[in-house]
Amino acid sequence: ISIGAHDLARLPQSVTGRRIGYVGAHTHLHNASIGENLLYGLKHLPVEPDALAADMEADADARIDARAEAKLSGNSPYDYAADWIDYAAAGVAGPDEIPARLIAALRVVKMDEDVYGIGLRGCMNPSEHPKIAEKILQARATMRDRTRDAPIAALVERFEKDRYNGNATVGENLLFGAPLDDRFDMDRLAEHSYVRRILDRTGLTDDFVTIGLRVAETMVELFADLPPNHEFFQQYSFISAEELPDYRQIIDQAARGTELSDENRLRLLSLPFMLITDRHRLGLIDGPMQERILAARHAFADGLPPELADSIAFFDEEKYNPAATIQDNILFGKLAHGQAYGARKIGALVREVVESLGLRDTVIEIGLRASVGIGGSRLSIPQRQKLALGRAVLKRPDILIVNEAAEVFDQRTQERILENLLVERQGQGLVWVMNRIVGAEHFDQIVVMEDGKVAEQGSFKSLAENGKTLNTLLQVA
């Protein structure tokens, strides 16, 4: 394969790695953030003076040892902590311009909406970004005004200190805040000694055990006959398939009047914290019980020990909550369950408010910090492919090869991404390998393969008029 006068097989990787972009049907993502995965294709060599040498300037022996160890282990002798990003390749002057360039690349591959949604579900430290926090509080005030009147008012139940929120869990209602660390684990509140003291002090412990027993009976009745790997367990059950036999045993003991062990009481006590009154509609958290939970809420906040004071960010109408998501900070409440298209309507309203305050790109930047998980496990397959395409677009290669990487998208998405790439890559090479014929008319040269061989090649017009194989494929498409 020759590119101009150059044999591709003879070109060094330092050239091909920079000047050719390749995205295949299966991409590899590192267990890092979305932004770090996008930038990975720009990392060839440190662009700063060797930070390792600077750190060890006073100790030449340490520097020599570090180099020797890297060589023996087969690792790079360069400092991994240095700045490796080739800003010129991305078309920017420095790190300050990178966020805008990342967002532009996401738009080309139609992933900006995905990362915007991830950003809304992300958190931000207001002390590090006070101006952004101030704007989000403005968005909260605007949303409060916009959701004040019916029918929008019915779609969000706002947080109020002296009112039970039927669309939040019992645990959230008790804390009336969000944990800042793992000292208060929302999934294990019943095990926390301070929470237990509050339940005892307000007389809720035995009632919560009774409610937990009713919840367990309902779960066992609903899910007993389902296979262990059924999706309903993850979506609707408070109890895993593996735990069902244990809870059935506890139910049988209670029915016989056998005194439950402390361990079994704790297991039942943990279940009510997960209940959402307006979603689960089991009738177990009635009006009087809600009033008692509100009393426990106030007791919890008033008696919080000093050593736990920095473990929870309580909800405050006038303050940004660092432990809550961006969306929850804007809504300052919970989406109402059971409202037709409620999430869609509120999502559109949040978008309108966010864009009016110029916050959309900021939300995307927060989304860029989200981890993709091991092998990209936290992203869908189409999102992984979009991320791989964005990574290739970002480094602006002379030739971009997209080898069946768009096959996971529906035809409309394929068309839109291709249209964007053709605009983005004017004056540069684009090789688009596909099984389904999408947008072939936009390319200067078409090569049709059959049984591993070139069946025909030429312009789209000539092959559409005279080519047999392409015409057959077009008819199938």
C-alpha positions, 0 to 999 in steps of 0.5 A, a space after each residue: 500500500 502506497 501513500 503518495 510515493 511512500 510505502 506504508 509498510 516502511 513508514 515508522 510508527 512515529 509517522 503512521 501513529 500521528 498521521 493516520 487515524 484508525 477506528 475499527 469495529 471493536 475499540 479499546 478504552 482505558 479505565 479512565 475518564 471520557 476526556 482522558 480517553 479522548 486525549 489518548 491519541 495525542 500522547 506520543 512524547 512529553 512536550 515539556 522538559 523532562 519532569 523526572 530529570 527536574 525532580 531528580 536534579 539534585 540526585 543524579 544517582 536516583 535519576 540514573 537508577 530510575 532510567 535503568 529500572 525503566 529500561 530493564 522493565 521495558 517501560 518508557 524512560 520518559 516521565 509518565 507524569 509529564 504533559 504528553 498532550 500534543 496540543 498542536 496536533 489537536 489544533 490548539 495552543 495549550 491546555 486552556 483551549 483543550 475543553 472547547 476542542 474536546 466538545 467540538 470533537 464530540 459534536 462531530 461524532 454526535 456524542 455531545 448529547 450523551 456527555 451532556 446527560 452524563 454531566 447532569 448526573 455528575 457532581 462538582 465541588 463548588 469551592 473549586 468552581 464558585 462561579 459555576 455553582 452560582 450560575 447553577 443556583 440561578 438555574 435553580 431559581 429559574 426552575 423554581 419559577 418555571 415549575 411553580 404553576 400547573 401542570 409543570 408543578 406536578 412533575 417535580 416535588 421540591 425539597 422542603 425541610 418540614 415536608 416529607 418527599 414522597 418521591 424520595 426514599 425513606 433514607 433520603 427523607 431521614 437524612 434530608 441531605 446527601 452523604 459527602 463520604 462513605 461514613 453514611 452509606 445510603 445502602 447501609 443506613 440501618 447498620 450505622 450506630 447513629 442512625 440506629 440511635 435516632 430510630 430508637 430515640 424516636 420509637 421507629 425501630 420496631 415499626 421499621 422492622 415490621 415494615 421490613 417484614 411486609 416488604 420482604 413478604 411482598 418481594 418473596 411473593 413477587 419474585 420467588 418464581 423468577 430465574 436468578 438472572 432475571 432483569 426484574 431483580 435488578 430493576 424492581 427488587 430490594 432483595 437479590 435472588 441469592 437473598 430470597 431463601 434467607 428472607 423466606 426463612 425469616 418470614 417463616 420464623 416470624 409467622 411461627 412467632 419465633 424471636 428473630 435474631 439481631 442479624 435478621 432484625 437488622 436485615 428487615 430494618 434495612 428494607 424500609 430505607 429503600 421505599 419510595 412512597 409514590 413509586 412503590 405504593 405499598 401503603 406502608 409509609 402512610 401519613 402518620 408514619 411520614 410525620 414520625 420520619 420527619 420528627 426523626 429527620 429533625 432529631 437526626 440533624 439536631 443531634 448530629 455529633 461534631 465528628 460527623 458534621 462534615 459527612 453530610 451536605 444538608 439540603 438548603 434552598 440557598 446553597 449549592 449541594 456538593 454531594 448532589 448531582 448537577 441535575 438535583 441541584 437545579 431541580 432541588 427536588 425529585 421527579 414525580 413518579 407516575 407522570 406521563 412523559 414527566 422526565 422528558 418534559 422536565 429534561 427539556 425545561 432543564 436544557 432550556 434553562 441551562 442553555 439560557 445561562 450558557 451552562 451547556 458546555 460547562 455541564 459537558 465538561 463535567 461529563 468529560 470527567 466521568 469514568 468510562 469503567 473497565 473497558 468502557 463498561 459504563 458506556 453503551 456500545 454505541 457510546 464507546 464507538 462514538 468515543 473512539 471516533 472522537 479520539 481519532 477526530 481530535 488528533 486531525 490525522 491526514 487519513 482517517 480510516 473508519 473500518 465498520 466502526 459505524 455499523 452499531 449505529 442506526 442508519 440516521 445516526 450513521 448518516 449524520 456522523 458521516 455528514 459531520 466527518 465530511 465537513 470536518 475533514 475537508 481537504 483530508 483523507 477519509 476511508 469509510 468501510 461499510 457493510 450497509 451502503 450509507 452515504 457512498 455518493 459523497 465519496 470520490 472513489 468507491 471500491 466494492 469487495 466481493 469474496 475478499 477481492 476487488 469486484 469493481 471500483 470507480 466513482 459512485 456515478 459510474 458504478 451506479 450506472 454500470 457496476 453490477 455489484 454496487 447496484 445489487 448492494 444499493 437495491 438491498 439497502 
